[in-house]
Amino acid sequence: MKVDLLAIAAHPDDVELTSGGTLLKMAAAGYRTGILDLTRGETGTRGTPEIRLKEAARAAKIMRVAVRRNLGLPDAHLEMREDYKLAIAEAIRELQPRTVILPFWEGRHPDHYTAAQLGFEACFVAGLKNYPLGGEAYRPFKILYAAAYDYQRPTFCVDITKEFDRRKRAILAYASQFTPPKEQRRSKVVLPLDELEARMNSMAQYYGRLIGVRYAEGFIVKEVMQVDDVVEMQVRSM
Ligand SMILES: [Zn+2]
């Protein structure tokens, strides 16, 4: 059940919206990809946990991921707790991803930045041999933060022009969230959800613009990027 690339997120649909194209592209390149959802999104205004799980399974098929897990941690109540960290660390040991995608470490929704911190610390302790955890010690090599969570300027972008339509299908598999019945749309609470899909599409366009392609997803890394061939570097300067 090992994967090469694992995206960890607080809610089902977070991964599709922020790094779905990149997962699709890596799957097409022959890598095994996976998604680890921390919660079932049960406090969301729309849908039920059961519906959202079904939608997540449908989206996983469209996303061509080898593995999709849900840890069932409490939605809207993610916090830095040892047991939450251990649950993620055990999944890391089992799935052994070389690269992990986390939400950006700041943003509006507390679950998102808490998932980033939980995910980071889980990756770290998964590598400690004597930590009270099942499985064999394992630590991922690379951590990427998905920039779209906080509209950040990325360190690098992945061209997802070819994957964009399929990413859109995966996002719209969450019908309870993005295409609810009319009466739900008339709610008096203004839901950022109604704009979310369009906003994430324009983010993909913006990130695409940054590297001179139609659509892209942006990522931030804390380390410096290494370049071996400065003659063949991508993204035009003028
Ligand atoms: Zn979310």
Residues whose N, C-alpha, C, O or C-beta is under 5 A from the ligand:
A	BS01	ZN	H11 D14
